[in-house]
Amino acid sequence: MPPIPHAAPVPPPGLWLDVEVGEEYARDAIARLERNPRDADGLFVLATVLAASGRRSEAIRTLTMLGRVAPYYPGLWRLKARLYREAGDERMAALCTETDARLARSSVRSRDR
């Protein structure tokens, strides 16, 4: 598996997830990001795989990058809030939840115009 462009070296494949599907998703996401580091789908998939494999801080860092590229990406702020909550950082979890709600309201307003 190629290294993650912005993170620590990747552990042996068996440590990613207990299922090969997670490894396949990670490889695909990394390949997408090597071609385009701003690929929103690649960033979200990579963050999800990192979160599922217990690499919470790397997942949060990846979601932060996604927030810069595509702040309205579905599920971004909810996943980020959940990860902060799991890490015991209620303040950051609340900020992510607030951001999710604010962007949802903004999206509805712009769609209704």
Order of alpha helices (4+ residues) and beta strands (2+ residues): alpha-alpha-alpha-alpha-alpha
